[in-house]
């Protein structure tokens, strides 16, 4: 994937960062990856592993605390091939936000779900938060997914939307919270290119985002 862009709580004078995920270059000058997560309480846990029924590959078990509710609406497909893409796209998104909340730009779970050419850009995106001592809180729904799988079965694309209206950044030291500036369209549409690794994992290879590209 190309460089990542930021699009959620937009950068303010107080250096609040956008929640937008990372990936390729977005139309707003930022790139984003998509990440979905559980909403359990407690600190982010990214060390456990679970097996994938689809490929037999052991994948990280990623959870997020209830302070940040990353939810995936209608994130299902009757096509097993498309569902496998959706499953890994969801976990890749979760991994990025878990790394922010764990203050861990070098998260091994991010490396698991990002292709080699994208890991560095994802790390840079995570550091836009951690370098300013920011975490994320609130609610970030991820919805309206559309999947296309290439004829060879090695490439795919996922398009989806997010609603940032109830998502915020929070300074770990001061407790100050910040959201998007007034008048900012809270909806962002993402297009994520994914490639299947030799182990059978669908990895993020690029992301493009556009603010205002969807609604509900």
C-alpha atoms as an extended CHARMM CRD file, in Angstrom:
* protein
*
       216  EXT
         1         1  UNK       CA              0.0000000000        0.0000000000        0.0000000000  PROA      1               0.0000000000
         2         2  UNK       CA              1.0640000000        3.5410000000       -0.5450000000  PROA      2               0.0000000000
         3         3  UNK       CA              1.4000000000        6.1930000000        2.1200000000  PROA      3               0.0000000000
         4         4  UNK       CA             -1.3120000000        6.5020000000        4.7020000000  PROA      4               0.0000000000
         5         5  UNK       CA             -3.6260000000        9.4090000000        5.3320000000  PROA      5               0.0000000000
         6         6  UNK       CA             -5.2870000000       10.7410000000        8.4510000000  PROA      6               0.0000000000
         7         7  UNK       CA             -8.9160000000       11.7120000000        8.4860000000  PROA      7               0.0000000000
         8         8  UNK       CA            -10.6540000000       11.4980000000       11.7860000000  PROA      8               0.0000000000
         9         9  UNK       CA            -10.3800000000       13.9740000000       14.5480000000  PROA      9               0.0000000000
        10        10  UNK       CA             -8.4890000000       16.2420000000       12.2560000000  PROA      10              0.0000000000
        11        11  UNK       CA             -5.2260000000       17.7450000000       13.4360000000  PROA      11              0.0000000000
        12        12  UNK       CA             -6.0070000000       20.7670000000       15.5090000000  PROA      12              0.0000000000
        13        13  UNK       CA             -3.8050000000       23.4460000000       16.9970000000  PROA      13              0.0000000000
        14        14  UNK       CA             -3.5770000000       21.1640000000       19.9970000000  PROA      14              0.0000000000
        15        15  UNK       CA             -2.1530000000       18.4860000000       17.6920000000  PROA      15              0.0000000000
        16        16  UNK       CA             -5.1490000000       16.1800000000       17.9330000000  PROA      16              0.0000000000
        17        17  UNK       CA             -4.8810000000       13.4570000000       15.2820000000  PROA      17              0.0000000000
        18        18  UNK       CA             -7.4370000000       12.0950000000       12.9150000000  PROA      18              0.0000000000
        19        19  UNK       CA             -8.7700000000        8.6330000000       13.5040000000  PROA      19              0.0000000000
        20        20  UNK       CA             -8.7180000000        7.7470000000        9.8620000000  PROA      20              0.0000000000
        21        21  UNK       CA             -6.9180000000        4.5530000000        9.1900000000  PROA      21              0.0000000000
        22        22  UNK       CA             -3.8910000000        4.1930000000        7.0230000000  PROA      22              0.0000000000
        23        23  UNK       CA             -3.0990000000        2.7450000000        3.6600000000  PROA      23              0.0000000000
        24        24  UNK       CA             -2.6200000000        4.2600000000        0.2350000000  PROA      24              0.0000000000
        25        25  UNK       CA             -2.9270000000        7.9160000000       -0.5880000000  PROA      25              0.0000000000
        26        26  UNK       CA             -6.3360000000        9.3980000000        0.0110000000  PROA      26              0.0000000000
        27        27  UNK       CA             -7.9920000000       12.2370000000       -1.8490000000  PROA      27              0.0000000000
        28        28  UNK       CA             -7.6120000000       14.4080000000        1.2230000000  PROA      28              0.0000000000
        29        29  UNK       CA             -3.8480000000       13.9970000000        1.1830000000  PROA      29              0.0000000000
        30        30  UNK       CA             -3.7920000000       11.1960000000        3.7100000000  PROA      30              0.0000000000
        31        31  UNK       CA             -3.8290000000        7.4350000000        3.5130000000  PROA      31              0.0000000000
        32        32  UNK       CA             -5.5760000000        4.9480000000        5.6900000000  PROA      32              0.0000000000
        33        33  UNK       CA             -5.9800000000        1.3170000000        6.5420000000  PROA      33              0.0000000000
        34        34  UNK       CA             -9.0460000000       -0.0790000000        7.8790000000  PROA      34              0.0000000000
        35        35  UNK       CA             -9.2810000000       -1.7070000000       11.2370000000  PROA      35              0.0000000000
        36        36  UNK       CA            -12.1140000000       -3.3430000000       13.0840000000  PROA      36              0.0000000000
        37        37  UNK       CA            -12.1810000000       -4.4850000000       16.6460000000  PROA      37              0.0000000000
        38        38  UNK       CA            -13.8500000000       -6.2340000000       19.5120000000  PROA      38              0.0000000000
        39        39  UNK       CA            -15.3150000000       -3.9910000000       22.1750000000  PROA      39              0.0000000000
        40        40  UNK       CA            -14.2980000000       -5.8110000000       25.3180000000  PROA      40              0.0000000000
        41        41  UNK       CA            -13.0620000000       -3.9710000000       28.3840000000  PROA      41              0.0000000000
        42        42  UNK       CA             -9.4930000000       -4.0120000000       29.5920000000  PROA      42              0.0000000000
        43        43  UNK       CA             -6.1840000000       -3.2300000000       27.9590000000  PROA      43              0.0000000000
        44        44  UNK       CA             -5.6480000000       -4.1700000000       24.3150000000  PROA      44              0.0000000000
        45        45  UNK       CA             -4.4850000000       -7.7440000000       24.0500000000  PROA      45              0.0000000000
        46        46  UNK       CA             -2.5690000000       -8.6130000000       20.9230000000  PROA      46              0.0000000000
        47        47  UNK       CA             -0.3820000000      -11.5010000000       21.9840000000  PROA      47              0.0000000000
        48        48  UNK       CA             -2.7020000000      -14.4840000000       21.7920000000  PROA      48              0.0000000000
        49        49  UNK       CA             -3.2560000000      -16.4810000000       18.6370000000  PROA      49              0.0000000000
        50        50  UNK       CA             -6.1460000000      -18.3340000000       17.0550000000  PROA      50              0.0000000000
        51        51  UNK       CA             -6.4040000000      -20.5990000000       14.0440000000  PROA      51              0.0000000000
        52        52  UNK       CA             -8.2450000000      -19.6100000000       10.8850000000  PROA      52              0.0000000000
        53        53  UNK       CA            -10.7750000000      -22.1540000000        9.7280000000  PROA      53              0.0000000000
        54        54  UNK       CA            -10.3260000000      -20.9520000000        6.1630000000  PROA      54              0.0000000000
        55        55  UNK       CA             -6.5890000000      -21.4730000000        5.7560000000  PROA      55              0.0000000000
        56        56  UNK       CA             -5.4100000000      -23.2130000000        8.9070000000  PROA      56              0.0000000000
        57        57  UNK       CA             -3.0060000000      -20.3310000000        9.5820000000  PROA      57              0.0000000000
        58        58  UNK       CA             -2.7210000000      -19.1560000000       13.1700000000  PROA      58              0.0000000000
        59        59  UNK       CA             -3.7700000000      -15.5300000000       13.3950000000  PROA      59              0.0000000000
        60        60  UNK       CA             -3.3700000000      -13.0960000000       16.2830000000  PROA      60              0.0000000000
        61        61  UNK       CA             -6.3570000000      -12.6490000000       18.5750000000  PROA      61              0.0000000000
        62        62  UNK       CA             -6.8840000000       -8.8940000000       18.7740000000  PROA      62              0.0000000000
        63        63  UNK       CA             -9.1700000000       -7.1730000000       21.2640000000  PROA      63              0.0000000000
        64        64  UNK       CA             -9.8530000000       -3.5270000000       22.0220000000  PROA      64              0.0000000000
        65        65  UNK       CA            -11.0410000000       -2.0100000000       25.3050000000  PROA      65              0.0000000000
        66        66  UNK       CA            -14.6210000000       -0.8220000000       25.5790000000  PROA      66              0.0000000000
        67        67  UNK       CA            -13.4300000000        2.8090000000       25.5650000000  PROA      67              0.0000000000
        68        68  UNK       CA            -13.0900000000        2.5070000000       21.7740000000  PROA      68              0.0000000000
        69        69  UNK       CA            -15.8970000000        0.6340000000       20.0720000000  PROA      69              0.0000000000
        70        70  UNK       CA            -14.8480000000       -0.3240000000       16.5690000000  PROA      70              0.0000000000
        71        71  UNK       CA            -17.8730000000       -2.1160000000       15.1750000000  PROA      71              0.0000000000
        72        72  UNK       CA            -18.4390000000       -3.8410000000       11.8470000000  PROA      72              0.0000000000
        73        73  UNK       CA            -21.9500000000       -3.6770000000       10.4520000000  PROA      73              0.0000000000
        74        74  UNK       CA            -23.1300000000       -6.3430000000        7.9800000000  PROA      74              0.0000000000
        75        75  UNK       CA            -19.5390000000       -7.5280000000        7.6730000000  PROA      75              0.0000000000
        76        76  UNK       CA            -20.5970000000      -10.8240000000        6.1270000000  PROA      76              0.0000000000
        77        77  UNK       CA            -20.8360000000      -12.4830000000        2.7270000000  PROA      77              0.0000000000
        78        78  UNK       CA            -22.4750000000      -15.6920000000        1.5610000000  PROA      78              0.0000000000
        79        79  UNK       CA            -19.3910000000      -16.2700000000       -0.6160000000  PROA      79              0.0000000000
        80        80  UNK       CA            -16.6680000000      -18.0110000000        1.4690000000  PROA      80              0.0000000000
        81        81  UNK       CA            -13.8850000000      -16.4380000000       -0.6220000000  PROA      81              0.0000000000
        82        82  UNK       CA            -15.2200000000      -12.9390000000        0.0030000000  PROA      82              0.0000000000
        83        83  UNK       CA            -15.8160000000      -13.6680000000        3.6730000000  PROA      83              0.0000000000
        84        84  UNK       CA            -12.1690000000      -14.6740000000        4.0670000000  PROA      84              0.0000000000
        85        85  UNK       CA            -11.1430000000      -11.2980000000        2.6510000000  PROA      85              0.0000000000
        86        86  UNK       CA            -13.5300000000       -9.4660000000        4.9780000000  PROA      86              0.0000000000
        87        87  UNK       CA            -12.2650000000      -11.3910000000        7.9970000000  PROA      87              0.0000000000
        88        88  UNK       CA             -8.6340000000      -10.4560000000        7.4330000000  PROA      88              0.0000000000
        89        89  UNK       CA             -9.4940000000       -6.8640000000        6.4920000000  PROA      89              0.0000000000
        90        90  UNK       CA            -11.3610000000       -6.5450000000        9.7890000000  PROA      90              0.0000000000
        91        91  UNK       CA             -8.4680000000       -7.9290000000       11.8150000000  PROA      91              0.0000000000
        92        92  UNK       CA             -5.9450000000       -5.7130000000       10.0240000000  PROA      92              0.0000000000
        93        93  UNK       CA             -8.0030000000       -2.6910000000       11.0010000000  PROA      93              0.0000000000
        94        94  UNK       CA             -8.2700000000       -3.8850000000       14.5780000000  PROA      94              0.0000000000
        95        95  UNK       CA             -4.5160000000       -4.4330000000       14.7430000000  PROA      95              0.0000000000
        96        96  UNK       CA             -3.7500000000       -0.8180000000       13.8730000000  PROA      96              0.0000000000
        97        97  UNK       CA             -6.0670000000        0.6790000000       16.4640000000  PROA      97              0.0000000000
        98        98  UNK       CA             -4.9390000000       -1.8370000000       19.0940000000  PROA      98              0.0000000000
        99        99  UNK       CA             -1.3460000000       -0.7140000000       18.4480000000  PROA      99              0.0000000000
       100       100  UNK       CA             -2.3390000000        2.9210000000       18.9970000000  PROA      100             0.0000000000
       101       101  UNK       CA             -4.0950000000        2.1120000000       22.2510000000  PROA      101             0.0000000000
       102       102  UNK       CA             -1.2050000000       -0.0770000000       23.4190000000  PROA      102             0.0000000000
       103       103  UNK       CA              1.2680000000        2.6920000000       22.4780000000  PROA      103             0.0000000000
       104       104  UNK       CA              3.0950000000        0.1360000000       20.3170000000  PROA      104             0.0000000000
       105       105  UNK       CA              4.0790000000        1.3570000000       16.8150000000  PROA      105             0.0000000000
       106       106  UNK       CA              6.1210000000       -1.8360000000       16.3190000000  PROA      106             0.0000000000
       107       107  UNK       CA              3.1690000000       -4.1660000000       16.8440000000  PROA      107             0.0000000000
       108       108  UNK       CA              3.8090000000       -7.6300000000       15.4320000000  PROA      108             0.0000000000
       109       109  UNK       CA              0.0940000000       -7.9710000000       14.7150000000  PROA      109             0.0000000000
       110       110  UNK       CA              0.2300000000       -5.0250000000       12.3390000000  PROA      110             0.0000000000
       111       111  UNK       CA              3.1500000000       -6.6860000000       10.5590000000  PROA      111             0.0000000000
       112       112  UNK       CA              1.1290000000       -9.8870000000       10.3000000000  PROA      112             0.0000000000
       113       113  UNK       CA             -1.7130000000       -8.2180000000        8.4160000000  PROA      113             0.0000000000
       114       114  UNK       CA              0.2500000000       -5.6870000000        6.3470000000  PROA      114             0.0000000000
       115       115  UNK       CA              2.3180000000       -6.5350000000        3.2910000000  PROA      115             0.0000000000
       116       116  UNK       CA              6.0350000000       -5.8150000000        3.5200000000  PROA      116             0.0000000000
       117       117  UNK       CA              5.7360000000       -2.6350000000        1.4830000000  PROA      117             0.0000000000
       118       118  UNK       CA              3.0500000000       -1.1930000000        3.7520000000  PROA      118             0.0000000000
       119       119  UNK       CA              4.2570000000       -1.9510000000        7.2720000000  PROA      119             0.0000000000
       120       120  UNK       CA              6.4750000000        1.1310000000        7.4660000000  PROA      120             0.0000000000
       121       121  UNK       CA              3.6300000000        3.4250000000        6.4370000000  PROA      121             0.0000000000
       122       122  UNK       CA              1.3030000000        1.8630000000        8.9640000000  PROA      122             0.0000000000
       123       123  UNK       CA              3.9110000000        2.3940000000       11.6570000000  PROA      123             0.0000000000
       124       124  UNK       CA              4.2140000000        6.0510000000       10.6410000000  PROA      124             0.0000000000
       125       125  UNK       CA              0.4230000000        6.4050000000       10.9060000000  PROA      125             0.0000000000
       126       126  UNK       CA              0.4030000000        4.8620000000       14.3770000000  PROA      126             0.0000000000
       127       127  UNK       CA              3.1920000000        7.1960000000       15.4600000000  PROA      127             0.0000000000
       128       128  UNK       CA              1.1030000000       10.2380000000       14.4940000000  PROA      128             0.0000000000
       129       129  UNK       CA             -0.8360000000        9.3030000000       17.6120000000  PROA      129             0.0000000000
       130       130  UNK       CA              1.7740000000        7.8020000000       19.9030000000  PROA      130             0.0000000000
       131       131  UNK       CA              4.3840000000       10.5100000000       19.2980000000  PROA      131             0.0000000000
       132       132  UNK       CA              1.8450000000       13.0330000000       20.6160000000  PROA      132             0.0000000000
       133       133  UNK       CA              0.7870000000       10.7800000000       23.4900000000  PROA      133             0.0000000000
       134       134  UNK       CA             -2.6800000000       10.2950000000       22.0160000000  PROA      134             0.0000000000
       135       135  UNK       CA             -5.0120000000        7.3490000000       22.1150000000  PROA      135             0.0000000000
       136       136  UNK       CA             -8.4710000000        6.8710000000       20.5810000000  PROA      136             0.0000000000
       137       137  UNK       CA            -11.8550000000        6.6930000000       22.2910000000  PROA      137             0.0000000000
       138       138  UNK       CA            -15.5320000000        6.6820000000       21.3750000000  PROA      138             0.0000000000
       139       139  UNK       CA            -17.3260000000        4.8040000000       18.6260000000  PROA      139             0.0000000000
       140       140  UNK       CA            -16.2660000000        4.1390000000       15.0370000000  PROA      140             0.0000000000
       141       141  UNK       CA            -18.7850000000        2.1430000000       12.9890000000  PROA      141             0.0000000000
       142       142  UNK       CA            -17.4370000000        0.4470000000        9.8560000000  PROA      142             0.0000000000
       143       143  UNK       CA            -20.2000000000       -0.3420000000        7.3880000000  PROA      143             0.0000000000
       144       144  UNK       CA            -21.3780000000       -0.9580000000        3.8130000000  PROA      144             0.0000000000
       145       145  UNK       CA            -18.5580000000       -3.3650000000        2.8170000000  PROA      145             0.0000000000
       146       146  UNK       CA            -18.1600000000       -4.3930000000       -0.8200000000  PROA      146             0.0000000000
       147       147  UNK       CA            -15.6600000000       -7.0620000000       -1.8830000000  PROA      147             0.0000000000
       148       148  UNK       CA            -14.2370000000       -7.9850000000       -5.2740000000  PROA      148             0.0000000000
       149       149  UNK       CA            -11.9430000000      -11.0110000000       -5.5630000000  PROA      149             0.0000000000
       150       150  UNK       CA             -9.6460000000      -11.2440000000       -8.5760000000  PROA      150             0.0000000000
       151       151  UNK       CA             -9.9990000000      -14.1350000000      -11.0100000000  PROA      151             0.0000000000
       152       152  UNK       CA             -6.6880000000      -15.6080000000       -9.9000000000  PROA      152             0.0000000000
       153       153  UNK       CA             -7.7250000000      -15.6330000000       -6.2560000000  PROA      153             0.0000000000
       154       154  UNK       CA             -4.5400000000      -13.8440000000       -5.1400000000  PROA      154             0.0000000000
       155       155  UNK       CA             -5.8070000000      -10.2590000000       -5.1710000000  PROA      155             0.0000000000
       156       156  UNK       CA             -8.9190000000       -8.5450000000       -3.8740000000  PROA      156             0.0000000000
       157       157  UNK       CA            -10.3350000000       -5.1450000000       -2.9940000000  PROA      157             0.0000000000
       158       158  UNK       CA            -12.5860000000       -4.0560000000       -0.1550000000  PROA      158             0.0000000000
       159       159  UNK       CA            -14.5550000000       -0.8080000000       -0.1190000000  PROA      159             0.0000000000
       160       160  UNK       CA            -16.2490000000        0.3400000000        3.0720000000  PROA      160             0.0000000000
       161       161  UNK       CA            -17.3540000000        3.4200000000        5.0030000000  PROA      161             0.0000000000
       162       162  UNK       CA            -16.7260000000        4.7870000000        8.4790000000  PROA      162             0.0000000000
       163       163  UNK       CA            -18.6560000000        7.2800000000       10.5870000000  PROA      163             0.0000000000
       164       164  UNK       CA            -16.3330000000        9.4280000000       12.7130000000  PROA      164             0.0000000000
       165       165  UNK       CA            -19.0580000000       11.5270000000       14.3630000000  PROA      165             0.0000000000
       166       166  UNK       CA            -18.5470000000        9.8470000000       17.7470000000  PROA      166             0.0000000000
       167       167  UNK       CA            -14.8160000000        9.0460000000       17.5430000000  PROA      167             0.0000000000
       168       168  UNK       CA            -12.2060000000       11.1340000000       19.3580000000  PROA      168             0.0000000000
       169       169  UNK       CA             -8.5740000000       11.3380000000       20.3340000000  PROA      169             0.0000000000
       170       170  UNK       CA             -7.5410000000       11.6100000000       23.9890000000  PROA      170             0.0000000000
       171       171  UNK       CA             -4.2560000000       12.8370000000       25.4180000000  PROA      171             0.0000000000
       172       172  UNK       CA             -2.8850000000       10.1860000000       27.7750000000  PROA      172             0.0000000000
       173       173  UNK       CA             -1.3890000000       12.7710000000       30.1430000000  PROA      173             0.0000000000
       174       174  UNK       CA             -3.8770000000       15.6270000000       30.1580000000  PROA      174             0.0000000000
       175       175  UNK       CA             -7.0440000000       13.6820000000       29.4070000000  PROA      175             0.0000000000
       176       176  UNK       CA             -7.9970000000       16.2820000000       26.8010000000  PROA      176             0.0000000000
       177       177  UNK       CA            -10.3370000000       14.9490000000       24.1320000000  PROA      177             0.0000000000
       178       178  UNK       CA            -10.6790000000       16.2160000000       20.5650000000  PROA      178             0.0000000000
       179       179  UNK       CA            -12.8840000000       15.3570000000       17.6140000000  PROA      179             0.0000000000
       180       180  UNK       CA            -13.2410000000       16.6140000000       14.0840000000  PROA      180             0.0000000000
       181       181  UNK       CA            -13.5320000000       20.3960000000       13.6800000000  PROA      181             0.0000000000
       182       182  UNK       CA            -17.0480000000       21.7630000000       13.2960000000  PROA      182             0.0000000000
       183       183  UNK       CA            -18.3540000000       21.3890000000        9.7590000000  PROA      183             0.0000000000
       184       184  UNK       CA            -16.1880000000       18.3440000000        8.9250000000  PROA      184             0.0000000000
       185       185  UNK       CA            -18.0580000000       15.5820000000        7.0980000000  PROA      185             0.0000000000
       186       186  UNK       CA            -17.8640000000       12.5860000000        9.4750000000  PROA      186             0.0000000000
       187       187  UNK       CA            -18.1580000000        9.9840000000        6.7240000000  PROA      187             0.0000000000
       188       188  UNK       CA            -15.0970000000        8.5210000000        5.0270000000  PROA      188             0.0000000000
       189       189  UNK       CA            -15.0450000000        5.8970000000        2.2780000000  PROA      189             0.0000000000
       190       190  UNK       CA            -12.0670000000        3.5440000000        1.9810000000  PROA      190             0.0000000000
       191       191  UNK       CA            -10.8600000000        1.3440000000       -0.8360000000  PROA      191             0.0000000000
       192       192  UNK       CA             -8.3390000000       -1.2410000000        0.2980000000  PROA      192             0.0000000000
       193       193  UNK       CA             -6.3000000000       -3.4240000000       -2.0160000000  PROA      193             0.0000000000
       194       194  UNK       CA             -5.4090000000       -6.7970000000       -0.5130000000  PROA      194             0.0000000000
       195       195  UNK       CA             -3.0250000000       -9.5330000000       -1.5620000000  PROA      195             0.0000000000
       196       196  UNK       CA             -2.9070000000      -13.1170000000       -0.3540000000  PROA      196             0.0000000000
       197       197  UNK       CA              0.3930000000      -14.0740000000        1.2520000000  PROA      197             0.0000000000
       198       198  UNK       CA              2.1610000000      -17.3800000000        0.6890000000  PROA      198             0.0000000000
       199       199  UNK       CA              0.6250000000      -18.5270000000        3.9890000000  PROA      199             0.0000000000
       200       200  UNK       CA             -2.8850000000      -17.7010000000        2.7950000000  PROA      200             0.0000000000
       201       201  UNK       CA             -3.4150000000      -14.4990000000        4.7880000000  PROA      201             0.0000000000
       202       202  UNK       CA             -5.1090000000      -11.5600000000        3.0720000000  PROA      202             0.0000000000
       203       203  UNK       CA             -2.7890000000       -8.6230000000        3.7360000000  PROA      203             0.0000000000
       204       204  UNK       CA             -3.3310000000       -4.9170000000        3.2380000000  PROA      204             0.0000000000
       205       205  UNK       CA             -1.2870000000       -3.7130000000        0.2620000000  PROA      205             0.0000000000
       206       206  UNK       CA             -2.7180000000       -0.2020000000       -0.2590000000  PROA      206             0.0000000000
       207       207  UNK       CA             -5.5360000000        2.0490000000        0.9130000000  PROA      207             0.0000000000
       208       208  UNK       CA             -7.2550000000        5.0980000000       -0.5380000000  PROA      208             0.0000000000
       209       209  UNK       CA             -9.6980000000        7.2500000000        1.3980000000  PROA      209             0.0000000000
       210       210  UNK       CA            -12.1060000000       10.0310000000        0.5830000000  PROA      210             0.0000000000
       211       211  UNK       CA            -13.9450000000       12.1330000000        3.1090000000  PROA      211             0.0000000000
       212       212  UNK       CA            -17.6070000000       12.6210000000        2.3560000000  PROA      212             0.0000000000
       213       213  UNK       CA            -17.7030000000        9.6900000000       -0.0320000000  PROA      213             0.0000000000
       214       214  UNK       CA            -20.5680000000        7.8650000000        1.7150000000  PROA      214             0.0000000000
       215       215  UNK       CA            -23.4950000000        8.2420000000        4.1000000000  PROA      215             0.0000000000
       216       216  UNK       CA            -26.1880000000        6.2500000000        5.8690000000  PROA      216             0.0000000000
